[in-house]
Amino acid sequence: MKNLVWLVVAAIIALGGYMLFTGKGPQEVATEASDAINAPAVVDEVTEAAEKAGEAINEVVDDATQSANDAAEEVTE
């Protein structure tokens, strides 16, 4: 319990120091925190882009495999 109290005190001091150093008020800090929480929308976009890239890579690999198989069949004939 004592460690939790020290942790809360340290967090308050860090937040106060941040606000003093940057010159931002509590409203601006709260707005930035809110924007950071809304970041999952960006994560969703990145995830979708990664899925599309993965699908494209799979298609390229499948095409390359098929071409190699066709070439190997022609060589054996």
C-alpha positions, 0 to 999 in steps of 0.5 A: 500500500505504501508503494502505491501511495509513492507511485501516485505521488510520483505520477502527480509530480511527473504530470505537474513537471510536464505541465510546467515544462511545456506550459500546457494547461490541464485541458490541453494535456487532457485533450492530448491524452484523449487523442492518444486513446483514440489512436486505435482508429489508426491501428485499424487502418494499419492492420487493414493495410498489412492484411492487403499487403499480406494477401498481395504477397501470397498471390505473388508467391503462389504465382511464382510457385506455379511458374516454377512448377510449370518450368520444372514440368517443361524441363522434365518433358 
